[in-house]
Amino acid sequence: MPKTKISEYSTTNSSNTDIEGINIDEGCPPSSINNAIRELMVHLKEFQTGASGDAFTFAGGTLMSGTNTISGAAVISGNINSSGTTNTFSGGNILSGTNTISGSAIISGGINSSGTNTFSGTSTFNSGSLKLAGSSSGAATLNAPAAASTNTYTLPPDTSTLGYRNIPAVGTKTGSYTLATTDVGEYVQVGSGGSITIPDATFAEGDVISIFNNTSAGITITCTITTAYIAGTDSDKASVTLATRGVCTVLFISGTVCVITGNVS
């Protein structure tokens, strides 16, 4: 069968007897050499432009420092250190090494990544199938830019999961404990001898913390916040009592106002 592209070449010398049907076997006519070289140049150019459709395999340490475009299917099993200003991956790409892409990356093809990959530039993932392969308990973390105050992450309109699927535990408190911003979205368990203080001017609107009293008696929740309501009432509380084995949730309306729901009085 004529060898029409580089991927059809053999690593065994004796198996490479033609290029595009041009005879280059032992005893071939001299004219075949000229024609074969011309066809080889065509194959190289088609490989370079992606016209051949051949996959390009990066098996060693690869340094890309220019404006880089990978439009074919790329199998990258070595290490990439790319500092180019714009890196475009538009084919089906497999990144299995430890890869650092510090330029702007535009990724519009499918990526199957099982390596440790760092994209530290401005990166756009347009892939219809972005697969991060790791352990069954792994997770993909989206870190906001350090200078940004507001960040928006848009999920596709189908079924998606973002954030916790349970309520993480802060831990059991057996002494006086003041709620902190690190407790937001979590629950605090109070053990024997424990009590809770809700501080003022600490939390933001929409912050929520749950509290569980895991003792045989009621515990005191001291409300040093400017205004604290029990849900369904209109009086400011300086403190409330959380019943034995009771659960309550503190919803912050602002840094100085909160509403407490649950087994409190």
N, C-alpha and C positions, 0 to 999 in steps of 0.2 A: 504494500500500500504506500503510495507517495506520502512523504512527510511534508505537510503543508504549514506547520507552525512549530515553534520551539518545543512545546510540550510533547511533541511526537518524536523528538530526537532521543537517541539512546545513549546511556553512559557506557555502552560497550562499543568500542571503535568499529569493529567489523560489522556491526548492525546498521551503521550509518552509510548506506550505499546510494542514497539519492536525496535530492532536495527538489520538491515540487515535480517529481518524476524525472529530473535530470540525473543521468547516470554519473556517479562519482566513485563507483567501485573500482577495484584494481583493474588497470588496463583500459580505463575509460578514455575517450578521445580528448585531446587538449582543449577543444572548444567547450567541453562540458565544465571545465574548471572556471572559465570566465563566466559562463551562464550561472553556474552554481553560486559563485560569489555574489553576483547581482541578486539572485533570489534570497541568499542569506541576508543581505542588507535589507531586503523587503521584509523578511521575517522579523528582523531586529526592530525595524521601524514600527511594524504592526504591534509588536510586543510593547514597545515604548508608548504608543498611543492608546493601547488597550483594544485595538481593532481585532486582534487575534482571539480575544476572549480567554486567554490563558490566565490562570491564577498566578500571582506573584508571591513567592514565599520568602519571608525574611527570617532566616534561621540563626543569624548571628546577632551581635550587637549592632544596631542600626542608628546612625546619627543623621537626622534630617534637619537642616538649618535654613532651608529656603522656603519658598511657597510651594507646598506639597499637595499634589492631587493624586489620590488612589481611586481610580474609577472602575477597576476590575475587582474580582474577588481576591482579597488579600489574606494570606495565612501568615500571621506574624507570631512566630514561636520564640523569637529571641527578645532581646531588650531594645526598646525604642527610647531614644532621648531626642525629642523633637522641639527645637526652639524656633521653628519657622513662624513667620507672622500669621500665615493662614494654612491650616492643614485640612484637606477635604478627603473624607473617606466615603465614597458613594457606592461601593460595591458591597458584597457580603463579606464581612471581615471577621477574622478570628484572631483575637489578641490573647495569647497564652503566656507571654513572658511578663517581666516587670517593666511596664511601659510608662514613661513620663512624657506627656505632651503639654508643653508649657506655652505654646503659641495658641492662637485662636483656632479651635477645631470645629469644623462643620461636618457632622456625621449623619448622612442621609441614607446610608445603606443599613443592612442588618449586621449587628455586632453580636458575636458570641464570645464573651470575655471570661476566661477562667484564670487569668493572671492577676497580678496586682497592678492596677492601672491608675495613674494619677493624671487628671486633666486640670491643670491649674490656670489655663487661659480662659478666655471667653468662649465657651463651648456650646454648640447647638446640636441637639440630638433629634433628628427628624426621622429616626428609624421607626418602621412599623413594628419591629420586634427587637427591643433592646433587652438582652438576656444577661443578667449578672449571675454567673454560676459560682456557687460556693457551697457551704454546708446547708443543711435543711433549716438550720436556725439562723442563717445569716440575714443581713438586712442591708438595704441601700440607704445611705444617709445623705441628705441634701443640706450642705452647709451654706448659709447665707454669706454674701460678701461682708467683710468686716465693717465697711463704711456704710452699709445699708441700714436704714431704720425700719423700712417696710419692705417685705418680700412676698411675692405671690408665686405659688406653685400650682399650676393648672394640671389637673388629671383628666384623662380621656372621659367621655360621657358614659362609658360602660361601667360595669361594677369594678370598683377600685377600693383599696384599703390604704389608709394613711394614718399613722400614729398608733396609739396603744389599742389592743383588742381586749385589755383588762385594765384594772386600776393598780398601778404600781404602788408598792408599800414604802413609806418613808422609814418605818421601823417603830419599835415599841418604846414609848417614853414613860419613864418611871419617876420623873421629877418635873419641875416646872419647865414647860417648853413654849417658846414663842414661835408662832408660825412664820415661815420664811418663804421667799419667792421660789426657792428650789422645791417647795412642796406642792406647787400648783399642778393640778391634774393628777394628784396622787392622794393617798389616804394615810392619816396618822393614827396609829393604835396607841391607846393610853393604858398602861399597866398600873399596878398597885403603887399608890403614892404620886401618881402623875396628875398634872393639870395643864391647861392650855391657855395661852394669851393670844388675842388677836391684836396685832400692832396697828398703829395709825400711820398713814402716809407711806405705805410700803407696797401695796398691791395696786394692780391696774384693773380697769373695767373688764369684766368677763372672766377674771381669774376665779378658779373654783378649787376648794380643798375639802375633802371629807375627813371626818373624825369618827373613830370607833372606840367606845368606852368598854374595854375588856376587863372590868372589875365588878365586884358584887355590890357596889354602891354608886350613887351619882357622883359625877366629878364637876368641878367648876371650870367654866370657860370665861375668862376675864376679858372684857371688851374695852381695851384702851383706845380702840379706833373711835373716831369722833362720834359716829352714829351707827348703832347696831340694832336691827329689827329682827324679831322672830316673825317668820313669814305669816301673813294673815293678821298681823297686829300693827298698831300705829304708834307704839311707844318705844323710845330709845332705851336700850338695856345696857347697864354698866357691867352686868355679868349674867350668865345663864347656866342652868344645870343640865348636863347631859345624863340621861337616865342610865341605870345599869344595863350593860350589853346593848346600849343604844347607839344609833348611828345618826350623825347630822352632817349637813353639807353647808359650807360657808361660801356664798356667792358674793363677790365684790362688785358693787355698782360703780364705785370709784375708789380712789385711795383712802377716802375718809368715810365711806358708807358701805355697809355690808348687810346681807339678809341671811338669816340662819334658818334652815329647814330641818325637820327630823324630830327625834325624840328629846326635845329640849323644852324647858319651862323657865 
